[in-house]
């Protein structure tokens, strides 16, 4: 990095100006003047020597003026939000997994006792169904009387 001093004139007005630019090469310094001012005629270009250090305030201005830093800050913020969302989703999935992996709180002895108490002999019921419709009755005479009254 070197400090270049450029004396130039504007082509349309013919006024003389002097600019000092910090750049790697003299070509880059001239390109910078062309981008900032426009149509110029360079009178003299002199290198004043290498730049060994920059003031912290100047470095801060370079960094904060650049839009790249804001882009990176936004990307970091977006990625942090994505990470938080993924962490919340992982916690929910872990809770679901833990609830599925929990052992039943009822012992096999309790289950056997419950099954024995529920094994009461079932009463057998005979149901008579009408062959013509969905009518059901427990008495044989009821089914016969239904058929004679409704289907004959």
Residue pairs with C-beta under 8 A, 6 or more apart in sequence:
1 22
1 23
1 24
1 50
1 51
2 22
2 23
2 24
2 47
2 48
2 49
2 50
2 51
3 20
3 21
3 22
3 47
3 48
3 49
3 50
3 51
4 20
4 21
4 22
4 23
4 26
4 29
4 45
4 46
4 47
4 48
5 18
5 19
5 20
5 44
5 45
5 46
5 48
6 18
6 19
6 20
6 21
6 29
6 30
6 33
6 42
6 44
6 45
7 16
7 17
7 18
7 42
7 43
7 44
7 45
8 16
8 17
8 18
8 19
8 33
8 37
8 40
8 41
8 42
8 43
9 15
9 16
9 17
9 40
9 41
9 43
10 17
10 37
10 38
10 39
10 40
10 41
11 39
11 40
11 41
12 39
16 43
17 37
19 33
20 48
21 29
21 32
21 33
22 51
22 54
23 29
23 32
26 45
26 47
29 45
30 42
30 45
33 40
33 42
34 40
63 69
125 138
126 138
127 136
127 137
127 138
128 136
128 137
128 138
128 139
128 140
128 142
128 143
129 135
129 136
129 143
130 136
130 143
130 146
130 147
130 150
130 151
131 147
132 147
132 150
132 151
133 150
133 151
135 143
135 146
135 150
137 143
137 146
